[in-house]
Amino acid sequence: MAMRFLVFAVALGFASASSGEPPKQPSEATNASGAKPAPIHVAITEVPAAQDAGCKKGETKRDSDLCAQWEAAEASRNAANYSFWAVLISAVGTGFLFFTFLQARRTSRAELRAYLFTEVTAIYDGSHLGLNGTNEEMLPRASITLRNFGQTPAHDVKHWGAMILIPNQEDFEPPEPDMGICAGGLFAPNASQLYTRLLTANPLQPEMANVFCFTDDAIEDIRQARLQLMIFGRITYKDVFRKKRNTTYRMFHTGTWPPPDGASPPFATRGNKSD
């Protein structure tokens, strides 16, 4: 009996395989009425967020992206402005410090440099030298004492001077001397040196070649202030900072002759300067 059942089952399996129809899947099963179920459609709809209106100036909204962007841009602009003003103030401060440094250096050099000018000037004739009765009795002379009034030495000091007779100091323009013919020297601080000049007809010519004595008419013109004795000169030197300096002087005498003992002529109204 069992043997018959096994043979029947095997025969039934071969019959099913030979039919060629695959077994139906559960998903393809029909309902009781024989119709397939309707498909399910899914639609995803994006709901827009509320419009971001940002914020007003000075207002803060933590939930606003636009407001945060504005605040970031404002902060960047403020930082740029602060940087600009900081650089500008720093530049102005640096310039002020540099100007202060230059002023301090200029003041220090002005206090330390050499200053050469005339200290004492006197005029006299030959009678003051005991030359009475000689050709030099009526020969006017000027003694010029230069002094370094500064606190440091003056180097390569050259002095050129002359003494002439002129009618008017206001119209007088002294000739330009050749300082190359003068020997250079050294003036220590507070040091002085005496120079003597004779009356000359031409200041640019060698002194002893063109000196001349007063005539009676010249003496009368001086006494009447129609003529003036003009003493003038130039000094060149270098200070301790190696800067070249120039000094010019002009003095005059009129009204009396012979001049009183120790007479010191006054400075002219122009032509006295020192750089």
CORJO-V63959 format. One line per field, one symbol per residue. psi: psi as a letter, one per 40 degrees, with the letter a starting at -180 (. if undefined). A space follows every 10 residues. Layout:
psi->???
This chain:
psi->dddddddddd dddddddede hiihiddeii adeeiiiiih hhhhhhhiii hheaiiheih hdehdddddd dddddddddd dddddddddd dddddddddd dddddddddd ddiihhihdh hiiiaddeef fieieedehi ihhhhiihea eiihifhhhh iihihidhdd ehhiihiged eiiiahhihe iihhihhihi dhdeihdeef iiihiddddd dddefdiihh hiiihiihae efhhiihiih iihidihiii hehhiiiiei ehih.
